Amino acid sequence: MSSARTPTKSASGQFQAGTYIGGQLVPVTYSYTVEQEPIFQSSRFHIRKAKIMEITAPNQIRAEVAGRVRDFTLVGLMDFSMGINGSLRQFVMDRMQRELPGLDVTLYLPKEYKSEGLSDSHVYVLHKDKLINYELLQQGLGILPENQAFYGPLLEAFDNAMRAAADKNLGIWGTKPEHKKLSDEELSKHGIIREP
């Protein structure tokens, strides 16, 4: 899933047919795979080229688009409260600030954002072939927000990435004593149970 070209729905199977070899009909089995519906189609998304300027929150970037600077919220990532999770919030922002500013990216803004319960600033962000929203979850730098709508084919991949990072103790899931842990209650909202 590290490649933006990977998340496509595909159908595969086999079919029987015949072909003539040396004048005789010989049965042949053909295998096939048909790629369907690339995820980021222009029919579903407004597509904009941008440059990331800075990180404004664990789930927000400030980017320049067509000469204008605007804030965008990354679909699939939640913000952390300034209070109980303040040090965790800073940890994530510091990591993002090291990697993302200056990148030339492509923003995919869902056209049907209202029906998906999003705002017009929610985006999927691609840098080359990498889906940054997914990569952050995979690195343990994010948690899926409750009740946020996703474009269907991505939800399972995002959830799996977050859970795998938690299992490997990556990023926020690691045992870093200088960072406060998320509460058990907050984790349980996302289906993650901390080992005793």
C-alpha positions as CSV (number, residue, x, y, z in Angstrom):
1,M,0.0,0.0,0.0
2,S,3.0,2.3,-0.1
3,S,2.3,2.9,-3.7
4,A,-0.6,5.1,-4.8
5,R,-1.1,2.9,-7.8
6,T,-1.6,-0.2,-5.5
7,P,-5.1,0.6,-4.1
8,T,-7.2,-0.5,-7.0
9,K,-10.0,-3.0,-7.0
10,S,-9.2,-5.9,-9.3
11,A,-11.0,-9.0,-10.6
12,S,-9.1,-12.1,-11.5
13,G,-9.9,-15.6,-12.6
14,Q,-9.6,-18.1,-15.3
15,F,-11.5,-19.1,-18.4
16,Q,-11.4,-22.1,-20.7
17,A,-11.0,-21.7,-24.4
18,G,-9.7,-23.6,-27.4
19,T,-7.0,-22.9,-29.8
20,Y,-5.8,-24.8,-32.9
21,I,-2.4,-26.3,-32.7
22,G,-1.2,-28.4,-35.7
23,G,-4.7,-28.4,-37.1
24,Q,-6.3,-29.8,-33.9
25,L,-8.5,-28.0,-31.4
26,V,-6.6,-28.0,-28.1
27,P,-8.2,-26.8,-24.8
28,V,-6.3,-24.0,-23.1
29,T,-6.9,-22.3,-19.8
30,Y,-6.2,-18.6,-19.7
31,S,-5.7,-16.6,-16.5
32,Y,-6.6,-12.9,-16.3
33,T,-6.6,-9.9,-14.0
34,V,-8.6,-6.9,-14.8
35,E,-7.8,-3.7,-13.0
36,Q,-10.9,-1.7,-12.1
37,E,-11.4,1.8,-10.8
38,P,-8.2,3.4,-9.7
39,I,-9.0,5.0,-6.4
40,F,-8.1,8.6,-7.1
41,Q,-10.2,9.3,-10.1
42,S,-11.0,12.8,-11.2
43,S,-14.7,11.9,-11.2
44,R,-14.5,11.6,-7.4
45,F,-11.8,14.2,-6.4
46,H,-10.7,17.7,-7.1
47,I,-7.0,17.3,-7.9
48,R,-4.5,20.1,-7.0
49,K,-0.8,20.4,-7.2
50,A,0.7,21.9,-4.0
51,K,3.8,22.4,-2.0
52,I,3.7,21.7,1.8
53,M,4.9,24.7,3.7
54,E,4.5,23.6,7.4
55,I,2.7,21.4,9.8
56,T,0.0,23.1,11.9
57,A,-1.4,20.1,13.8
58,P,-0.9,16.3,13.8
59,N,-3.6,16.1,11.2
60,Q,-3.1,19.4,9.3
61,I,-0.7,20.8,6.8
62,R,-0.3,24.3,5.4
63,A,0.3,24.2,1.7
64,E,0.7,26.6,-1.2
65,V,-1.8,25.9,-4.1
66,A,-1.7,28.0,-7.2
67,G,0.1,30.8,-5.3
68,R,-2.3,30.8,-2.3
69,V,-1.5,29.4,1.1
70,R,-4.2,27.3,2.7
71,D,-4.6,24.8,5.6
72,F,-5.7,21.3,4.8
73,T,-6.8,18.4,7.1
74,L,-5.6,14.9,6.3
75,V,-8.3,12.4,6.0
76,G,-7.7,9.4,8.4
77,L,-5.8,11.3,11.1
78,M,-7.1,12.9,14.3
79,D,-5.7,15.8,16.2
80,F,-4.5,15.2,19.8
81,S,-5.7,17.4,22.6
82,M,-3.3,20.1,23.8
83,G,-3.9,19.0,27.4
84,I,-3.7,15.3,28.3
85,N,-1.8,14.4,25.1
86,G,0.2,17.6,24.6
87,S,3.6,16.0,24.6
88,L,2.3,13.3,22.2
89,R,0.9,15.9,19.9
90,Q,4.3,17.7,19.8
91,F,6.1,14.4,19.2
92,V,4.0,13.8,16.1
93,M,4.3,17.3,14.8
94,D,8.1,17.3,15.2
95,R,8.3,14.1,13.2
96,M,6.0,15.4,10.5
97,Q,7.9,18.8,10.4
98,R,11.1,17.0,9.7
99,E,9.8,15.0,6.8
100,L,7.0,16.9,5.0
101,P,7.7,20.6,4.5
102,G,9.0,21.4,1.1
103,L,7.5,18.4,-0.6
104,D,5.7,18.8,-3.9
105,V,2.5,16.9,-3.5
106,T,-0.8,16.2,-5.2
107,L,-3.9,16.9,-3.1
108,Y,-7.1,14.9,-3.6
109,L,-10.2,16.7,-2.2
110,P,-13.4,14.6,-2.2
111,K,-16.0,16.2,-4.4
112,E,-18.8,14.7,-2.2
113,Y,-17.2,15.9,1.0
114,K,-20.6,17.0,2.5
115,S,-22.2,13.6,2.1
116,E,-19.1,12.0,3.5
117,G,-19.3,14.2,6.6
118,L,-16.1,16.0,5.7
119,S,-15.2,19.7,5.1
120,D,-13.9,21.2,1.9
121,S,-10.4,21.2,3.4
122,H,-10.1,17.4,3.9
123,V,-7.6,15.8,1.6
124,Y,-5.7,12.7,0.7
125,V,-2.0,13.7,0.0
126,L,0.2,12.0,-2.4
127,H,4.0,12.5,-2.8
128,K,5.2,10.7,-5.9
129,D,3.7,7.2,-5.3
130,K,3.3,7.5,-1.6
131,L,0.0,8.2,0.1
132,I,1.1,10.4,3.0
133,N,-2.1,9.8,5.1
134,Y,-1.4,6.1,5.0
135,E,2.3,6.4,5.5
136,L,1.8,8.4,8.7
137,L,-0.5,5.8,10.1
138,Q,2.0,3.1,9.1
139,Q,4.8,4.9,10.9
140,G,2.7,5.1,14.1
141,L,2.2,8.9,13.8
142,G,-1.6,8.9,13.8
143,I,-4.9,7.5,15.0
144,L,-8.0,7.1,12.9
145,P,-10.7,9.6,14.0
146,E,-14.0,8.3,15.2
147,N,-16.9,8.6,12.8
148,Q,-14.9,10.1,9.9
149,A,-16.0,9.0,6.5
150,F,-13.4,7.4,4.2
151,Y,-13.4,6.6,0.6
152,G,-14.3,2.9,0.9
153,P,-11.3,1.1,-0.6
154,L,-9.0,3.0,1.8
155,L,-10.7,2.4,5.1
156,E,-9.4,-1.2,5.6
157,A,-5.9,-0.3,4.5
158,F,-5.8,2.7,6.9
159,D,-7.1,0.6,9.8
160,N,-4.6,-2.2,9.2
161,A,-1.7,0.3,9.0
162,M,-2.7,1.8,12.3
163,R,-3.0,-1.6,14.0
164,A,0.2,-2.9,12.6
165,A,2.1,0.2,13.9
166,A,0.5,-0.3,17.4
167,D,1.5,-4.0,17.3
168,K,5.1,-3.0,16.5
169,N,5.2,-0.2,19.0
170,L,6.1,2.4,16.4
171,G,5.8,6.1,16.9
172,I,3.2,7.1,19.4
173,W,2.7,3.4,20.3
174,G,6.3,3.0,21.5
175,T,7.3,3.0,25.1
176,K,8.8,6.5,25.2
177,P,8.8,7.6,28.8
178,E,9.0,11.3,27.9
179,H,5.7,11.1,26.1
180,K,2.3,10.5,27.8
181,K,0.4,7.5,26.6
182,L,-3.1,7.7,25.2
183,S,-5.7,6.7,27.8
184,D,-7.1,3.1,27.7
185,E,-10.5,4.7,27.1
186,E,-9.3,6.6,24.1
187,L,-7.6,3.6,22.7
188,S,-10.6,1.4,23.2
189,K,-12.7,3.8,21.0
190,H,-10.5,2.7,18.2
191,G,-10.6,-1.0,19.0
192,I,-7.2,-1.2,20.4
193,I,-6.7,-2.9,23.8
194,R,-3.4,-2.2,25.6
195,E,-1.7,-5.4,26.8
196,P,-1.6,-5.6,30.7
